[in-house]
Amino acid sequence: MRCATMPKPLKRDLNQSPNNLETANSQRNIRIIRVKDVMLKTGLSKSHIYLLANKGLFPSSLAIVPGGASRGWVESEVDDWVMSRIATRKMEDC
């Protein structure tokens, strides 16, 4: 009986395309955070986070496991939202 062989991984020349390297690096740093971490980062309550997300005023959550009940947020999207609130405050102070 013959064993199935695994396909060899594709070799990638990282020097050939810096855009691909930047994309790969940025994708490695992506984190999904749970609602408790979102609450800590924003100072918002759980219900207010979902209210804002439903209105399109906050990043939407995603299913951590397809078909599962667990939800999470992309950390960089939450961080961007916080930074936008800070920028809005600075504009209002002018």
N, C-alpha and C positions, 0 to 999 in steps of 0.2 A: 504494500500500500504506500502510495506516495504522499508526502506531506505537502500541504499548500504553502506556497512561499508568500511572504509579505512583500508588497511592492517597495522598492527602494525610495527613500525620501528624496525629493527634488533638491538639488544643490542650488543655492542662490548666491549670486555674486553681489555682495552688499555694496561694493564700490561702483557698480554699474548704474544704480538708480537711487540717488539720495532721497527722492520722494517716497519710494517704497520703504526705505529705512525709517524715515520720519513717521510714516503711517504705522509701521510695526511698533516703533517705540511708544507712540501715543496710545496704541491699543493695549499694550502691556500694562499701562498705568491705569486703565479703566477699572473702577470699583463699583460694585452695586452695594448700596447701603440700605439698611432697614429703617423703618419709620422712627424708631427711637433715636437713631443717629441723625435723621433729618430734623427731628424736634430739637436736638441739642445744637445743631448747626444754625437753625433759624430762630429758635426761641418761640416757635409757633406750637399750638396744641395739635394733636393728631387730627381732630375734627376740622380745624381750620386749614390744615395742609390739604386734606381731601376736598374741602369746599373750594379753595383757590384753584386746585388742579382741575376740578370739574368745570370751573369758569374759564379755564385756559390761562390763568394768571400765575401758575406755578408749574414746574415740570411734571409731566405725568409719570406715574409709576409703571413698572413692567412686571410681568409674571416672572418670578425667579426660575420656576420650573413650568414648562408648558402644561397647561391644564391644572396647575396647582393653585392653591389659595394664597401662598406666600408672595408678597409684593415687595419691590425694592425700587430705589431710585439710582440713577447714574450720578455718582458723587460730583463729577465735574459740572453737571447741569445744575445741581443744587448750589454749588459754589458760585457758578455764574449768576444765578438768581440773586444770591446774597450780595454779590458785587454790584449788580444792577440796582439793588435797593440803596446801596451806599452811594452810587453815582447819582441816583435820583435825589437823595438827600442833599448832596453837594450842589446840585442844580437849583434846588428849592431855596438854599441858603443865599444864593447870589442875589 
